[in-house]
């Protein structure tokens, strides 16, 4: 238990103050009682005239005087003792010294403000922020400046949390994902293409394999959470394919025990499925690395070189599989499907990883790489695997 915290509590200080008063009263009253008792006893002996009894009474009285003197000086003795070992009892000493009528009254007057701030910290809401601010405003005229500053600082910190809680609730209301100050809500503009046929006739059926005449290639404009992106222009829109992935749960998190290490397989399936507009796939295709034979690997130690390659593939309407972080520390690797980039990008030389728009093989969601706490490019050396080498992508052959 931290005594310093208790020593700033009016109730605890009042208890110490009462004990101090009682102790001081005893140290004064007991010697007085001893002196009165000695005087009364000596008076009786003197009147009796018994010499032997007088000597015995004087001896006993002397001892009582010594005892009374020790009791009277006990506060000074204890103060001196504590001063010798003060460093071992510094919290207790501070607590005792802090127990004064003025401090008791002071902490009583600010207890409401302290309670209001504590309630705010326990439950950061806008209404609690207002209550705490009003409570502190009442004590600013007489409270110590450092205490007022401390309370206002705590209110300011809690207000940040209250604002964040409000943003989180607003984000949840929009079915978004809030993390580190960002609310990610994937809201693609309406697509004029017909809804995909989710049925399918086997792995080679569905809406059919890739038909060159049905895919114009290149890029089309989309809007994601207020940001303009250019995405690959395949015979099936990215918007429709993300809906299809969700309807079939073609993602690792459908069954983490079976698919936990199959991120690359699902990335192949997402990329090839989007490119061919194939809506017959299931999660088993991710497990079986469907589409893997249509991709080749490109590795380079230069991140910008790899990003340039990604840009060139995307503008030709080709989804790209990208190696990214598997955890926040980046000590493991993961694979996602890149389907577009921020519209502000004008060439391969000025594209960055934060510009990329991806389908995450983990949950099948369309995400922006610029979202805080999201995916980021990683090399084999970053994740401690020498055989993984540098930055890596898988792109379509031919």
One Martini backbone bead per residue (centre of mass of N, CA, C, O) as a GRO file, in nm:
protein
  398
    1UNK     BB    1   0.097   0.035   0.022
    2UNK     BB    2   0.047   0.383  -0.040
    3UNK     BB    3   0.079   0.639   0.182
    4UNK     BB    4   0.067   0.892   0.003
    5UNK     BB    5  -0.227   0.849  -0.080
    6UNK     BB    6  -0.351   0.851   0.209
    7UNK     BB    7  -0.219   1.141   0.284
    8UNK     BB    8  -0.459   1.258   0.068
    9UNK     BB    9  -0.680   1.182   0.292
   10UNK     BB   10  -0.902   1.304   0.505
   11UNK     BB   11  -0.980   1.057   0.681
   12UNK     BB   12  -0.690   0.963   0.749
   13UNK     BB   13  -0.586   1.231   0.868
   14UNK     BB   14  -0.797   1.249   1.096
   15UNK     BB   15  -0.704   0.996   1.245
   16UNK     BB   16  -0.416   1.091   1.303
   17UNK     BB   17  -0.494   1.351   1.453
   18UNK     BB   18  -0.644   1.215   1.688
   19UNK     BB   19  -0.403   1.045   1.782
   20UNK     BB   20  -0.221   1.285   1.843
   21UNK     BB   21  -0.402   1.416   2.055
   22UNK     BB   22  -0.414   1.171   2.245
   23UNK     BB   23  -0.112   1.142   2.291
   24UNK     BB   24  -0.059   1.428   2.402
   25UNK     BB   25  -0.257   1.408   2.636
   26UNK     BB   26  -0.119   1.177   2.781
   27UNK     BB   27   0.168   1.315   2.808
   28UNK     BB   28   0.032   1.531   3.008
   29UNK     BB   29  -0.165   1.389   3.210
   30UNK     BB   30   0.009   1.176   3.348
   31UNK     BB   31   0.217   1.358   3.494
   32UNK     BB   32   0.003   1.514   3.655
   33UNK     BB   33  -0.109   1.272   3.809
   34UNK     BB   34   0.157   1.195   3.941
   35UNK     BB   35   0.204   1.458   4.098
   36UNK     BB   36  -0.059   1.453   4.263
   37UNK     BB   37  -0.006   1.181   4.395
   38UNK     BB   38   0.258   1.257   4.540
   39UNK     BB   39   0.152   1.492   4.707
   40UNK     BB   40  -0.063   1.333   4.859
   41UNK     BB   41   0.128   1.121   4.984
   42UNK     BB   42   0.329   1.312   5.130
   43UNK     BB   43   0.122   1.448   5.311
   44UNK     BB   44   0.044   1.202   5.478
   45UNK     BB   45   0.332   1.132   5.582
   46UNK     BB   46   0.395   1.397   5.724
   47UNK     BB   47   0.156   1.386   5.922
   48UNK     BB   48   0.240   1.110   6.057
   49UNK     BB   49   0.573   1.105   6.116
   50UNK     BB   50   0.703   0.876   5.947
   51UNK     BB   51   1.021   0.820   5.851
   52UNK     BB   52   1.029   0.550   5.693
   53UNK     BB   53   0.787   0.615   5.509
   54UNK     BB   54   0.913   0.869   5.382
   55UNK     BB   55   1.151   0.736   5.239
   56UNK     BB   56   0.984   0.540   5.065
   57UNK     BB   57   0.814   0.759   4.924
   58UNK     BB   58   1.049   0.918   4.795
   59UNK     BB   59   1.154   0.686   4.620
   60UNK     BB   60   0.890   0.634   4.464
   61UNK     BB   61   0.854   0.927   4.363
   62UNK     BB   62   1.109   0.943   4.192
   63UNK     BB   63   1.026   0.723   3.989
   64UNK     BB   64   0.765   0.867   3.898
   65UNK     BB   65   0.900   1.118   3.789
   66UNK     BB   66   1.066   0.978   3.573
   67UNK     BB   67   0.825   0.853   3.424
   68UNK     BB   68   0.678   1.121   3.368
   69UNK     BB   69   0.909   1.251   3.207
   70UNK     BB   70   0.916   1.043   2.981
   71UNK     BB   71   0.626   1.084   2.888
   72UNK     BB   72   0.651   1.391   2.830
   73UNK     BB   73   0.912   1.331   2.624
   74UNK     BB   74   0.815   1.128   2.403
   75UNK     BB   75   0.774   1.303   2.147
   76UNK     BB   76   1.073   1.391   2.132
   77UNK     BB   77   1.194   1.110   2.119
   78UNK     BB   78   1.048   1.019   1.856
   79UNK     BB   79   1.149   1.245   1.676
   80UNK     BB   80   1.449   1.177   1.706
   81UNK     BB   81   1.434   0.884   1.607
   82UNK     BB   82   1.317   0.944   1.322
   83UNK     BB   83   1.563   1.122   1.231
   84UNK     BB   84   1.766   0.877   1.224
   85UNK     BB   85   1.534   0.692   1.037
   86UNK     BB   86   1.389   0.847   0.799
   87UNK     BB   87   1.446   0.677   0.533
   88UNK     BB   88   1.260   0.430   0.650
   89UNK     BB   89   1.006   0.661   0.729
   90UNK     BB   90   0.911   0.876   0.516
   91UNK     BB   91   0.608   0.823   0.469
   92UNK     BB   92   0.522   0.841   0.768
   93UNK     BB   93   0.629   1.125   0.824
   94UNK     BB   94   0.461   1.271   0.610
   95UNK     BB   95   0.189   1.183   0.721
   96UNK     BB   96   0.211   1.312   1.001
   97UNK     BB   97   0.274   1.606   0.899
   98UNK     BB   98   0.000   1.617   0.722
   99UNK     BB   99  -0.162   1.608   1.000
  100UNK     BB  100  -0.373   1.873   0.972
  101UNK     BB  101  -0.634   2.082   0.986
  102UNK     BB  102  -0.583   2.214   0.712
  103UNK     BB  103  -0.556   1.951   0.542
  104UNK     BB  104  -0.824   1.829   0.607
  105UNK     BB  105  -0.990   2.062   0.488
  106UNK     BB  106  -0.866   2.061   0.208
  107UNK     BB  107  -0.939   1.761   0.123
  108UNK     BB  108  -1.240   1.799   0.157
  109UNK     BB  109  -1.280   2.026  -0.065
  110UNK     BB  110  -1.140   1.828  -0.305
  111UNK     BB  111  -1.289   1.550  -0.316
  112UNK     BB  112  -1.494   1.604  -0.541
  113UNK     BB  113  -1.287   1.649  -0.765
  114UNK     BB  114  -1.138   1.382  -0.739
  115UNK     BB  115  -1.384   1.199  -0.783
  116UNK     BB  116  -1.456   1.308  -1.065
  117UNK     BB  117  -1.187   1.225  -1.198
  118UNK     BB  118  -1.198   0.923  -1.130
  119UNK     BB  119  -1.463   0.871  -1.282
  120UNK     BB  120  -1.351   0.953  -1.555
  121UNK     BB  121  -1.121   0.742  -1.570
  122UNK     BB  122  -1.319   0.495  -1.545
  123UNK     BB  123  -1.536   0.682  -1.739
  124UNK     BB  124  -1.487   0.799  -2.053
  125UNK     BB  125  -1.690   1.081  -2.091
  126UNK     BB  126  -1.840   1.371  -2.171
  127UNK     BB  127  -2.005   1.407  -1.908
  128UNK     BB  128  -1.759   1.355  -1.714
  129UNK     BB  129  -1.593   1.590  -1.811
  130UNK     BB  130  -1.787   1.815  -1.721
  131UNK     BB  131  -1.796   1.742  -1.420
  132UNK     BB  132  -1.491   1.771  -1.365
  133UNK     BB  133  -1.459   2.066  -1.456
  134UNK     BB  134  -1.661   2.186  -1.251
  135UNK     BB  135  -1.522   2.082  -0.990
  136UNK     BB  136  -1.246   2.228  -1.037
  137UNK     BB  137  -1.354   2.521  -1.066
  138UNK     BB  138  -1.432   2.542  -0.749
  139UNK     BB  139  -1.097   2.522  -0.651
  140UNK     BB  140  -0.906   2.739  -0.792
  141UNK     BB  141  -0.906   2.971  -0.560
  142UNK     BB  142  -0.769   2.761  -0.312
  143UNK     BB  143  -0.601   2.569  -0.443
  144UNK     BB  144  -0.338   2.424  -0.533
  145UNK     BB  145  -0.174   2.458  -0.823
  146UNK     BB  146  -0.057   2.167  -0.859
  147UNK     BB  147  -0.332   2.024  -0.820
  148UNK     BB  148  -0.487   2.156  -1.049
  149UNK     BB  149  -0.296   2.071  -1.276
  150UNK     BB  150  -0.323   1.769  -1.230
  151UNK     BB  151  -0.630   1.751  -1.279
  152UNK     BB  152  -0.631   1.881  -1.564
  153UNK     BB  153  -0.445   1.667  -1.690
  154UNK     BB  154  -0.631   1.425  -1.638
  155UNK     BB  155  -0.868   1.537  -1.798
  156UNK     BB  156  -0.725   1.560  -2.069
  157UNK     BB  157  -0.663   1.258  -2.102
  158UNK     BB  158  -0.958   1.158  -2.071
  159UNK     BB  159  -1.072   1.322  -2.310
  160UNK     BB  160  -0.927   1.166  -2.526
  161UNK     BB  161  -1.065   0.898  -2.458
  162UNK     BB  162  -1.355   0.998  -2.497
  163UNK     BB  163  -1.323   1.071  -2.794
  164UNK     BB  164  -1.240   0.788  -2.881
  165UNK     BB  165  -1.497   0.643  -2.790
  166UNK     BB  166  -1.680   0.800  -2.981
  167UNK     BB  167  -1.539   0.705  -3.240
  168UNK     BB  168  -1.581   0.405  -3.198
  169UNK     BB  169  -1.891   0.411  -3.198
  170UNK     BB  170  -1.916   0.541  -3.477
  171UNK     BB  171  -1.765   0.316  -3.624
  172UNK     BB  172  -1.952   0.080  -3.546
  173UNK     BB  173  -2.208   0.204  -3.679
  174UNK     BB  174  -2.039   0.162  -3.968
  175UNK     BB  175  -1.881  -0.109  -3.965
  176UNK     BB  176  -1.600  -0.056  -3.850
  177UNK     BB  177  -1.236  -0.011  -3.799
  178UNK     BB  178  -1.063   0.068  -3.503
  179UNK     BB  179  -0.721   0.221  -3.514
  180UNK     BB  180  -0.515   0.456  -3.413
  181UNK     BB  181  -0.736   0.693  -3.524
  182UNK     BB  182  -0.884   0.486  -3.723
  183UNK     BB  183  -1.153   0.447  -3.964
  184UNK     BB  184  -1.242   0.152  -4.133
  185UNK     BB  185  -1.446   0.187  -4.429
  186UNK     BB  186  -1.587  -0.010  -4.672
  187UNK     BB  187  -1.702   0.206  -4.950
  188UNK     BB  188  -1.814   0.140  -5.242
  189UNK     BB  189  -1.906   0.224  -5.527
  190UNK     BB  190  -2.134   0.177  -5.734
  191UNK     BB  191  -2.208  -0.082  -5.963
  192UNK     BB  192  -2.300  -0.145  -6.309
  193UNK     BB  193  -2.262  -0.428  -6.284
  194UNK     BB  194  -2.355  -0.727  -6.260
  195UNK     BB  195  -2.424  -0.963  -6.063
  196UNK     BB  196  -2.291  -1.233  -5.953
  197UNK     BB  197  -2.258  -1.577  -5.996
  198UNK     BB  198  -2.257  -1.787  -5.707
  199UNK     BB  199  -2.265  -2.059  -5.800
  200UNK     BB  200  -2.164  -2.293  -6.009
  201UNK     BB  201  -1.955  -2.570  -6.192
  202UNK     BB  202  -1.701  -2.573  -6.049
  203UNK     BB  203  -1.368  -2.490  -6.083
  204UNK     BB  204  -1.441  -2.431  -6.412
  205UNK     BB  205  -1.680  -2.247  -6.363
  206UNK     BB  206  -1.928  -2.038  -6.332
  207UNK     BB  207  -1.821  -1.748  -6.496
  208UNK     BB  208  -1.566  -1.857  -6.578
  209UNK     BB  209  -1.299  -1.815  -6.727
  210UNK     BB  210  -1.086  -1.633  -6.872
  211UNK     BB  211  -1.190  -1.357  -7.086
  212UNK     BB  212  -1.045  -1.139  -7.286
  213UNK     BB  213  -1.316  -0.993  -7.384
  214UNK     BB  214  -1.413  -0.941  -7.065
  215UNK     BB  215  -1.130  -0.780  -7.030
  216UNK     BB  216  -0.979  -0.459  -7.036
  217UNK     BB  217  -0.806  -0.369  -6.825
  218UNK     BB  218  -0.642  -0.190  -6.620
  219UNK     BB  219  -0.814   0.095  -6.476
  220UNK     BB  220  -1.030   0.197  -6.205
  221UNK     BB  221  -1.247   0.391  -6.021
  222UNK     BB  222  -1.245   0.427  -5.661
  223UNK     BB  223  -1.410   0.441  -5.333
  224UNK     BB  224  -1.242   0.460  -5.004
  225UNK     BB  225  -1.327   0.630  -4.745
  226UNK     BB  226  -1.277   0.904  -4.934
  227UNK     BB  227  -1.073   0.751  -5.122
  228UNK     BB  228  -0.899   0.744  -5.415
  229UNK     BB  229  -0.891   0.464  -5.642
  230UNK     BB  230  -0.707   0.234  -5.833
  231UNK     BB  231  -0.829  -0.051  -6.005
  232UNK     BB  232  -0.864  -0.338  -6.131
  233UNK     BB  233  -0.989  -0.430  -6.469
  234UNK     BB  234  -1.205  -0.668  -6.462
  235UNK     BB  235  -1.481  -0.874  -6.534
  236UNK     BB  236  -1.471  -0.831  -6.219
  237UNK     BB  237  -1.526  -0.662  -5.959
  238UNK     BB  238  -1.398  -0.594  -5.658
  239UNK     BB  239  -1.660  -0.560  -5.509
  240UNK     BB  240  -1.788  -0.834  -5.593
  241UNK     BB  241  -1.556  -1.018  -5.492
  242UNK     BB  242  -1.570  -0.944  -5.193
  243UNK     BB  243  -1.858  -1.047  -5.160
  244UNK     BB  244  -1.797  -1.338  -5.237
  245UNK     BB  245  -1.590  -1.402  -5.017
  246UNK     BB  246  -1.791  -1.355  -4.785
  247UNK     BB  247  -2.009  -1.570  -4.870
  248UNK     BB  248  -1.771  -1.813  -4.859
  249UNK     BB  249  -1.531  -1.777  -4.669
  250UNK     BB  250  -1.243  -1.692  -4.819
  251UNK     BB  251  -1.055  -1.757  -4.538
  252UNK     BB  252  -0.861  -1.825  -4.270
  253UNK     BB  253  -1.078  -1.751  -4.032
  254UNK     BB  254  -1.275  -1.990  -4.072
  255UNK     BB  255  -1.012  -2.203  -4.010
  256UNK     BB  256  -0.737  -2.188  -3.817
  257UNK     BB  257  -0.647  -2.490  -3.793
  258UNK     BB  258  -0.621  -2.526  -4.121
  259UNK     BB  259  -0.532  -2.203  -4.228
  260UNK     BB  260  -0.289  -2.058  -4.074
  261UNK     BB  261  -0.055  -2.135  -4.324
  262UNK     BB  262  -0.244  -2.028  -4.602
  263UNK     BB  263  -0.201  -1.736  -4.722
  264UNK     BB  264  -0.092  -1.794  -5.009
  265UNK     BB  265  -0.330  -1.964  -5.109
  266UNK     BB  266  -0.544  -1.735  -5.077
  267UNK     BB  267  -0.402  -1.527  -5.254
  268UNK     BB  268  -0.419  -1.689  -5.512
  269UNK     BB  269  -0.729  -1.717  -5.518
  270UNK     BB  270  -0.795  -1.417  -5.523
  271UNK     BB  271  -0.635  -1.334  -5.774
  272UNK     BB  272  -0.747  -1.547  -5.978
  273UNK     BB  273  -1.048  -1.505  -5.928
  274UNK     BB  274  -1.057  -1.209  -6.015
  275UNK     BB  275  -0.926  -1.235  -6.297
  276UNK     BB  276  -1.151  -1.475  -6.386
  277UNK     BB  277  -1.432  -1.459  -6.245
  278UNK     BB  278  -1.443  -1.687  -6.019
  279UNK     BB  279  -1.744  -1.828  -5.836
  280UNK     BB  280  -1.656  -2.143  -5.733
  281UNK     BB  281  -1.508  -2.094  -5.489
  282UNK     BB  282  -1.345  -2.204  -5.192
  283UNK     BB  283  -1.160  -2.260  -4.914
  284UNK     BB  284  -1.018  -2.511  -5.042
  285UNK     BB  285  -0.856  -2.349  -5.256
  286UNK     BB  286  -0.662  -2.228  -5.051
  287UNK     BB  287  -0.549  -2.502  -4.953
  288UNK     BB  288  -0.471  -2.581  -5.277
  289UNK     BB  289  -0.348  -2.341  -5.440
  290UNK     BB  290  -0.521  -2.193  -5.635
  291UNK     BB  291  -0.335  -2.052  -5.910
  292UNK     BB  292  -0.022  -2.091  -5.874
  293UNK     BB  293   0.058  -2.167  -6.181
  294UNK     BB  294   0.009  -1.844  -6.280
  295UNK     BB  295   0.271  -1.773  -6.110
  296UNK     BB  296   0.545  -1.558  -6.033
  297UNK     BB  297   0.859  -1.472  -5.894
  298UNK     BB  298   0.966  -1.167  -5.717
  299UNK     BB  299   1.298  -1.050  -5.610
  300UNK     BB  300   1.408  -0.772  -5.389
  301UNK     BB  301   1.595  -0.547  -5.189
  302UNK     BB  302   1.418  -0.333  -5.327
  303UNK     BB  303   1.131  -0.182  -5.259
  304UNK     BB  304   1.091   0.010  -5.506
  305UNK     BB  305   1.120  -0.205  -5.720
  306UNK     BB  306   0.874  -0.373  -5.633
  307UNK     BB  307   0.666  -0.143  -5.653
  308UNK     BB  308   0.703  -0.098  -5.955
  309UNK     BB  309   0.603  -0.377  -6.033
  310UNK     BB  310   0.323  -0.347  -5.915
  311UNK     BB  311   0.232  -0.107  -6.083
  312UNK     BB  312   0.262  -0.239  -6.368
  313UNK     BB  313   0.056  -0.466  -6.315
  314UNK     BB  314  -0.195  -0.299  -6.239
  315UNK     BB  315  -0.221  -0.123  -6.506
  316UNK     BB  316  -0.282  -0.422  -6.652
  317UNK     BB  317  -0.492  -0.581  -6.457
  318UNK     BB  318  -0.301  -0.717  -6.221
  319UNK     BB  319  -0.289  -0.895  -5.967
  320UNK     BB  320  -0.097  -0.895  -5.653
  321UNK     BB  321   0.137  -1.068  -5.457
  322UNK     BB  322   0.223  -0.985  -5.114
  323UNK     BB  323   0.473  -0.939  -4.884
  324UNK     BB  324   0.409  -0.932  -4.532
  325UNK     BB  325   0.313  -0.896  -4.227
  326UNK     BB  326   0.219  -1.123  -3.949
  327UNK     BB  327   0.294  -0.895  -3.745
  328UNK     BB  328   0.362  -0.606  -3.578
  329UNK     BB  329   0.683  -0.666  -3.577
  330UNK     BB  330   0.768  -0.838  -3.845
  331UNK     BB  331   0.862  -1.160  -3.769
  332UNK     BB  332   0.649  -1.234  -3.987
  333UNK     BB  333   0.476  -1.371  -4.259
  334UNK     BB  334   0.261  -1.256  -4.534
  335UNK     BB  335  -0.028  -1.266  -4.764
  336UNK     BB  336  -0.149  -1.053  -5.029
  337UNK     BB  337  -0.385  -0.873  -5.239
  338UNK     BB  338  -0.327  -0.654  -5.494
  339UNK     BB  339  -0.574  -0.405  -5.650
  340UNK     BB  340  -0.441  -0.112  -5.577
  341UNK     BB  341  -0.418   0.259  -5.584
  342UNK     BB  342  -0.365   0.566  -5.530
  343UNK     BB  343  -0.459   0.835  -5.734
  344UNK     BB  344  -0.194   1.011  -5.680
  345UNK     BB  345  -0.055   0.816  -5.848
  346UNK     BB  346   0.165   0.850  -6.155
  347UNK     BB  347   0.405   0.641  -6.084
  348UNK     BB  348   0.653   0.412  -6.009
  349UNK     BB  349   0.833   0.631  -5.846
  350UNK     BB  350   0.574   0.732  -5.630
  351UNK     BB  351   0.521   0.471  -5.494
  352UNK     BB  352   0.378   0.328  -5.199
  353UNK     BB  353   0.271   0.116  -4.955
  354UNK     BB  354   0.040   0.324  -4.855
  355UNK     BB  355  -0.117   0.311  -5.149
  356UNK     BB  356  -0.237   0.038  -5.103
  357UNK     BB  357  -0.476  -0.210  -5.211
  358UNK     BB  358  -0.628  -0.485  -5.026
  359UNK     BB  359  -0.657  -0.839  -4.987
  360UNK     BB  360  -0.698  -1.023  -4.707
  361UNK     BB  361  -0.639  -1.357  -4.637
  362UNK     BB  362  -0.749  -1.370  -4.347
  363UNK     BB  363  -1.059  -1.205  -4.406
  364UNK     BB  364  -1.127  -1.075  -4.704
  365UNK     BB  365  -1.055  -0.776  -4.684
  366UNK     BB  366  -1.076  -0.448  -4.773
  367UNK     BB  367  -0.766  -0.257  -4.764
  368UNK     BB  368  -0.557  -0.015  -4.632
  369UNK     BB  369  -0.211   0.044  -4.595
  370UNK     BB  370  -0.256   0.335  -4.431
  371UNK     BB  371  -0.348   0.193  -4.190
  372UNK     BB  372  -0.313   0.182  -3.873
  373UNK     BB  373  -0.190  -0.142  -3.803
  374UNK     BB  374  -0.131  -0.262  -4.061
  375UNK     BB  375   0.012  -0.350  -4.330
  376UNK     BB  376   0.356  -0.440  -4.432
  377UNK     BB  377   0.642  -0.454  -4.571
  378UNK     BB  378   0.859  -0.748  -4.600
  379UNK     BB  379   1.143  -0.920  -4.541
  380UNK     BB  380   1.326  -1.193  -4.477
  381UNK     BB  381   1.515  -1.046  -4.277
  382UNK     BB  382   1.295  -0.928  -4.093
  383UNK     BB  383   1.182  -1.241  -4.026
  384UNK     BB  384   1.446  -1.439  -4.003
  385UNK     BB  385   1.469  -1.544  -4.324
  386UNK     BB  386   1.708  -1.614  -4.545
  387UNK     BB  387   1.540  -1.779  -4.769
  388UNK     BB  388   1.347  -1.524  -4.835
  389UNK     BB  389   1.496  -1.272  -4.847
  390UNK     BB  390   1.345  -1.028  -4.988
  391UNK     BB  391   1.128  -0.873  -5.156
  392UNK     BB  392   0.789  -1.005  -5.244
  393UNK     BB  393   0.631  -1.140  -5.540
  394UNK     BB  394   0.332  -1.234  -5.722
  395UNK     BB  395   0.288  -1.284  -6.074
  396UNK     BB  396   0.180  -1.297  -6.381
  397UNK     BB  397   0.216  -1.471  -6.644
  398UNK     BB  398   0.301  -1.321  -6.957
   0.00000   0.00000   0.00000
